Amino acid sequence: MRVAEIRRETADAVTLLLEDGAPFDFRAGQYFTLCVEIDGETVRRAYSASSMPGDTRLALTIKRVTGGRCSSHVNERVHVGDALEIIGPSGTFAVSVDPSTRRELVLVAGGSGITPIVSIARTVLAHEPGSRVVLLYGNRGAQDIIFAEALEQLRCEHGERLQVRHVLQHPPEDWAGGRGLLDEATLRGELDRIAPSSAAHYFVCGPEPMLLGARRTLEALGVEAHRIHEERFSPPRRSPASKRTARRRLPMLVEQSGQRIGATEVAPGKTLLEAGLDAGLPMPFSCAMGNCGECRVKLRSGEVELDEPNSLTAEERGQRYVLACVARPLTATTVEIEEEDVE
C-alpha cells in the first residue's frame, strides 16, 4: 500500500492513510498486520483500523511506545509516498452493521485503545440511524487525547446519538470531564452517571489493568458475558527465564502431515515464527502478538516458553499446541503446521 497522507494526532501518535486504488473491505474494529523492514529485519505488528469499512483510504493510527521498534519507526521514519506491506484484516473484536438495527453500544477505551473503538463508533453512527453510542475514553492529559477534534466533530454531527466522556488523570484546572484513572471505581461511577440500558453491549480496548478492571466492574453489575467484548492491544510480555536461557541458536524442524517441509535455526531472542518466516518457511500468522491464534502449531518435540498473556486455551496447551509468534525455544524443537493452515 502507498502512504497517501500522514496525520499527526498527538506528540506520540500518527495516522497513516494508505491507498491501493480500491475501497477497503473489513469489519469495523478489525486490525491489519504491518510488515516493515527495520535495520535489515522484518518486523510485524498489528494495528487496528481507525477508518470505516468501504473508505478508499485505510487509516492505521500508531502510538509510539517506549522501546517499540515498529511504533518508533513509523512515527519517525515513514513518509508520504512510501510503500508498506500489510496483511489482513483479522480479528473478532468487530461489528457488522444493519441499517434496521436499533442498539446501544458503550465503548470504553484507554490511550491508543481508541483506534478500533473510533472505527466502530464511526461505522455504527453512519449506518445505523436508530442506534446510540456512548464513549468513555481515558488518558493521562488533554494533550494525549487521540482524535480529540474528530471525536468532537462526530459528537456535533450526531447529537444525542453520541455521548463522549473523557476521563483524565491529570486534567487542567477548568476540566469539566471525568477525573482520575479509568479504573474500576471510576468506571463504575461513569456507568452510574450514563445509566446504559440492560441490553447495551460493551466494547473495551486498552491497557491490561483497565481491561481487567472493566471486566470486574461489568460482571459486578450483572452484565452477561455475551455483551462484553474485549481487545488487548498491548503485546504479551517475555518472562525473565526466557532472557536467561536464549543464549545460543537452536534447531527447529517444521513438518506438515508427518513430512518435513523445512528446517532452520532460532537465534537468541527470536520466536519460532520470526525464525520460520526469515527462512522462508510457510508459517501461518496474522497479528504476530499472541491475540488471534492464527499461528497455532503443534509442538511435536522440544520445549518452548510462551510470552504471556496469549489466546491459547487450557485445552490447547494440554494438547501441546503453541503460538509460534510468542514461543521462544528452550531446546531444539519440531513443530507441525496443520494442513488447512498452509497458504
N, C-alpha and C positions, 0 to 999 in steps of 0.2 A: 504494500500500500504506500501511496505517496503522502507525505506530510504536507497538507494544503495550508494549514494555519496552526499557530501555537498561541494559546491564550494564557497569560499569567494570572492565576486565580488568587494566590497568596504568595508570600515570600518563599514558601517551600512547596508549592503545588502548581503544576501546569496542566493544561488540557491540550492534547494533541488531536487535531482534526484530520482524519485520514480519508482519502478518496481512492476509489478504483474504477470509477465510471458508472457505477450502478448502486441502487439503494441497498442498504444493509439489512439482512433478514435475521432477526434474533428475537428472543423474548425479553421484555423489559426486566432488568435485574441480572441478566447473564453476564459472563465475563469472557474475555479473549486472552490468549496467551501471547505475550510479546516476546519475540526472539531477537536479541541484539548481540552484536559482536563487541566485546569489551576486552581490550588488550589481547586479542587473538583467541579469545574463548567465547563460545556461545552461551549466553546467559538467558534463561527463560523465566519469566514472571507473569503471573495472572493479574489482569486489571479489569475491573468492571466497566462496562459501557455507561457513560453518563448521558448519552443521547437517546432518542427514541427509535424504536424499530421502524424501518422504512425511510429514514433520513438518508440523503445522498452522501453525507459525511458521518463517519463513525467517530465519536468523541471518547477518548480514553483519558481520564483525569488521574494524574500520578503525583502523589505527595512524596517528597524526599524524606527518607527515614535515616536515622543515624546508622552508618555502616552499610547502608543499602546500595549495592553496586549498580543495580539496574535503575532504581529511582534517582540516584545521583547522576548517573549517565544521561538519563532522559532530561532531567532538569537543567543540565549544564552543557550538553554536547549535541543534542538533536536539534536540527534546523529545518526550516521550511524547505521543501524540495527533496529531503532525504527519503529513501525507500526503506520501509520497515516490513519485516515478516511477521505476520500474526497467524495464530491458529484459533479456530473456534467458530461459532460460540459454544460455550459449555456452561453447565451449572443448572441446578434446580431451584435456586433462590430467585424465583421469577414469577411473573403473572402473565396470563393471556387475557386479552380484553374482549368484551362483548358489549356493544352499544346498548343492549337491552338490560344489562345488569345494573342493579342498584345495590351498592355495598359501602361499607365504611372500612377504611384502612387506617391503622395507626402505625406510622413509620417512625422508628427510633434509630437514630444514627449518632455515632461518636467520631469526630475527626474525619479522616478520609473514608470512613464507612458511609458517608453521604453519597458516594458515587453510584452504587446500584439503586439506592433509595431515591435519588432525584430522577433517575430514568423511570422508575416505577411511578413516581408522582406525576411526572410529565405525561406519561403514556395513559394512565388511568384518567387523568383530568381531561385530556384531549379527546379520548374515545368513548368515555362512559359518562354522558351528561347527567345521569342520575346518581353517580357515586360521589362520596365525600372522602377527603383525605386530611388527616392530622399528622403534622411532622413535629417531632421533638428532636432537637439537634444540639448536642453538647460539644463544647470546645473550651480551650484554655482562655482565650481572649477574643475580643471582637475582630482583631486582625487575622485570626486563624479561621474564620468562617469561610469555607469554600462555597462558591456560588451565592455569596451574600446578595448581590444585585439581582441575579437570576431568580432567586427564591422570592425576593420582594416583588419582582415583576410578575411571577406566577401568581402570587397572592392577590395582586391588583387585578389580574386578568380573570381570576376565577372566584373572587369574592368569598362568600360564605362556604363555598365548596372546599376551600383550602384554608386550614389554620396552621400557621407556622409559629412555633415557640422555641426560641433559642435559650439555652442554658449555658452560662459561662462561669468558669472557675474564678477568673479574675476580671470581673466586669468593671466598666467605667462608673464613675460616681452617679451619673444620671441614668443608669441602666434600669429599664422597666421590665426586662425579661426575667427568666429564672436564674438562680444563683447557686454555685457550688458544682461538685461533681455530679454527673448524671448516674448516680449510684442507686441502690435500692430505695433508700429513703426519699431521695429527690424524685425518682421516677414515680414512686407511689403518690407523692404529693401532686405531681403534674397530672397523673391519671385521674386522681380525685377531682382535680380542677376542671379537666375537659370532659369527664364523665362519658367515656365511649359506650356505645350500645353493647348489649350482651352478645351480639352477633359479629362484632368487629374482629377483623383479622389483624395480627401484629407482625410486622416485618422489622427485624432488629439486625443491625450491622455495626460493628465497632470493635474496640479492643476486647480481649478475652474477659477481663474483670467486669466490663459493662455488660457483656453477653450473659455471664453467669448471674449477675445481679438482676438483670431484666427477667431472666427465666424464673428466678426465685420469686420476684415480685408478681409476675403474671400467674404463676402457679398458686401463690397465696391468695390471689384474687379469684381463683376458681376458673381461670381461662383454660379451656380444653387444649390438649396438645396439638390437635389438628389446626388450631387457629394461631399457633405460634410458629413463625418461620425465621430461621437464623442464618446468617452468613458470617463466617470468621474470615477476616481479610489479613490478619497477621500470620506470618509463616510459623510453622512449628519450630520448636527450639531443640537444638542439639544438646544431648546430655553431656556432662563433664567426662563421663567414661569414654565416649567416642573420641574425644580430643586426645585422650591418653593412649588409646590403642591404635589410632590411624597413623602408624609410623613408617609403613612400607607398602609397596604396591602388592596387591593381592589378585590372584587369578579369578576370572569369572567366566563360566560357560553358560551359553544361552541355548535352550532346547525348545523344540516345538514338536508335539506328538511323539516324543521319545527320540527324535532325531536332532543331532547337533546342528545348529544353524549359525553359530559364531562363537568367538571367544575373544576376550580382551583382558586387560589388567585395570584394576581400580586404584587410582593414585590416592595417597593420603588426603583425607578431607572430602573426597568425591563420593557421590551417591552412585548406586547401581545404574540409575537412569542416565546420569551425566556420562558415566564411562561408556555405557552402551551406545548412546547417541554419538558421542565423539568417535566411536569406532565404526559408525555407520550401520549398526545393528537395528533391526526393525522393532524397537521398543515402543509399546503403546504409551501414550501420555496425553495430558491436556493441561491441567492447571499447574503442574510441576511444584506444588506446595502442599500435597497431602490432603486436599479437600475433596476432590471429585472421584477418586478411586479408579480412574481410567488406566493408571499404570500398574494395576494389580498383577502380580506374577506369583507363581508358587515356588517356594524355596525347596528345591529337591535335596540339596546338601549344603552344609556350611552353617554359619551363624552370622546374623546381622544385628545391628542396633538401629531402632527406629526413632526418628525425631518425633516428639510429641507436642501437642495432640495431633491426631490424624483421623481419617474417616474409617479405618478398619474396625470391624465389629469383633466382638469376643469370639464369635463362631469362626470368622475368617482367620483370626490369629491361631485358633486351635487347629485349623486345617493347614497351617504353615504358609498361608498367604502373606505377602508383604507388599508394601507400596514402594516401587523402585525409586521414586523421587525423594523419599525420606529414609531410605535404607542404606546404611553405611556398613560395609563388611568388617567383621572381626576376624574372619578366616577366609580361605578360598571358598567360593560359592558356585553352585549350579542352580539356575532359575529356569522355569518353564513358562513360556508365553502361551496362553490359551489360544486355540485355533481361531476363534472368532475375533480375537483382539488384533491379529496381524492385518495391517492395511496393505 
